[in-house]
Amino acid sequence: MDRYFKMERAHERLNIEIQRVLTHMHDEEIFLRAKEEELRSIDPVIAHQVFLYREERTRYNCQHRQRFKKLAADSHFTGSLAIGVPLDDSLRKDLPASMDVDVDDSGQDSDEENEEDWVQEMAEAMQTLFIQGD
């Protein structure tokens, strides 16, 4: 009997934690994209480092979302896959309205389309830095 209640509590906890993880993934990606855009005109090299960090941090988000969808199909799941509201709303209030994360499950990031432009821009910035350093 004790095992039954432990399983019920685990299902309840899972319903809550899945939404928390999805909210964290969403907010982190939006925050890092905004900081990358902000730094791009100020310091392209640091902006590129933020880009690389974001790519590393969000690499598996698509897989996590797909697994959460499979868990949501389970009859015990009564939670929501919607993005929640953060406890600290100041994280979202400073972000531009246009900074929204594309939540497609195709595994393709929208940044891949602009990767060549970004590489060209970074090459020019690095060349400028090397010329100024001499």
C-alpha positions in Angstrom: 0.0 0.0 0.0 2.9 2.4 0.8 4.4 1.7 -2.6 1.1 2.8 -4.3 1.2 6.2 -2.6 4.8 6.7 -3.4 4.1 6.1 -7.0 1.2 8.5 -7.0 3.4 11.2 -5.4 6.1 10.5 -8.0 3.5 11.1 -10.8 2.3 14.3 -9.2 5.9 15.5 -8.9 6.6 14.6 -12.5 3.7 16.7 -13.6 5.2 19.7 -11.9 8.8 19.2 -12.7 8.3 18.7 -16.5 6.7 22.2 -16.7 9.5 23.7 -14.6 12.2 22.2 -16.9 10.4 23.4 -20.1 10.1 26.9 -18.6 13.8 26.9 -17.7 14.8 25.7 -21.1 12.6 28.4 -22.8 13.8 31.3 -20.6 17.4 30.3 -20.8 17.4 30.2 -24.6 15.5 33.5 -24.9 17.9 35.2 -22.4 21.0 33.9 -24.2 19.7 35.0 -27.6 18.9 38.5 -26.3 22.4 38.8 -24.8 24.0 37.6 -28.0 22.1 40.2 -30.0 22.9 42.9 -27.5 26.6 42.1 -27.6 26.8 41.6 -31.4 27.2 45.3 -32.1 29.4 46.0 -29.0 31.8 43.1 -29.1 31.3 40.5 -31.8 33.9 38.2 -30.3 32.1 38.0 -27.0 28.8 37.7 -28.8 30.2 34.7 -30.6 31.2 33.1 -27.3 27.7 33.6 -26.0 26.5 32.0 -29.3 28.7 29.0 -28.7 27.6 28.7 -25.1 24.0 28.9 -26.1 24.5 26.2 -28.7 26.1 24.0 -26.1 23.4 24.6 -23.5 20.4 24.2 -25.9 21.8 21.3 -28.0 19.5 18.7 -26.6 16.4 20.8 -25.9 14.6 19.3 -28.9 15.2 15.8 -27.6 14.0 16.7 -24.1 10.8 18.2 -25.6 10.1 15.0 -27.6 10.6 12.8 -24.5 8.4 15.1 -22.5 5.7 14.7 -25.2 6.0 10.9 -24.9 5.7 11.1 -21.2 2.6 13.4 -21.6 0.9 10.7 -23.6 1.1 8.4 -20.5 -2.3 8.1 -18.8 -0.8 9.1 -15.4 0.4 12.5 -16.8 -2.1 15.2 -15.8 0.3 18.2 -16.0 0.9 20.6 -18.8 3.6 21.0 -21.4 2.9 24.7 -21.6 5.7 27.2 -20.7 5.1 28.3 -17.2 5.6 31.7 -15.5 9.0 32.2 -13.8 9.1 33.1 -10.2 11.3 36.1 -11.0 9.4 37.9 -13.8 12.3 40.4 -14.2 14.0 37.8 -16.4 11.4 38.3 -19.1 10.5 41.9 -18.7 13.7 43.3 -20.2 13.6 41.1 -23.3 12.4 42.5 -26.6 9.0 41.2 -27.7 10.6 39.8 -30.9 12.9 37.4 -28.9 10.8 34.3 -29.0 12.2 30.8 -29.3 11.1 28.6 -32.1 9.9 25.4 -30.5 9.9 23.1 -33.5 10.8 19.5 -33.1 12.6 19.0 -36.4 16.0 19.3 -34.7 16.9 22.2 -37.0 17.8 25.5 -35.2 16.7 28.7 -37.0 20.3 30.0 -36.6 21.6 27.5 -39.1 20.1 29.5 -41.9 22.3 32.5 -40.9 25.4 30.6 -40.0 27.3 31.6 -43.2 26.6 35.3 -42.6 27.6 34.9 -38.9 30.9 33.2 -39.9 31.6 36.0 -42.4 30.8 38.6 -39.8 33.1 36.9 -37.2 35.9 36.6 -39.7 35.7 40.3 -40.5 35.6 41.2 -36.8 38.6 39.0 -36.0 40.5 40.5 -39.0 39.7 44.0 -37.6 41.0 43.0 -34.2 44.2 41.6 -35.6 44.8 44.7 -37.7 44.2 47.0 -34.7 46.5 44.9 -32.6 49.5 45.5 -34.8 
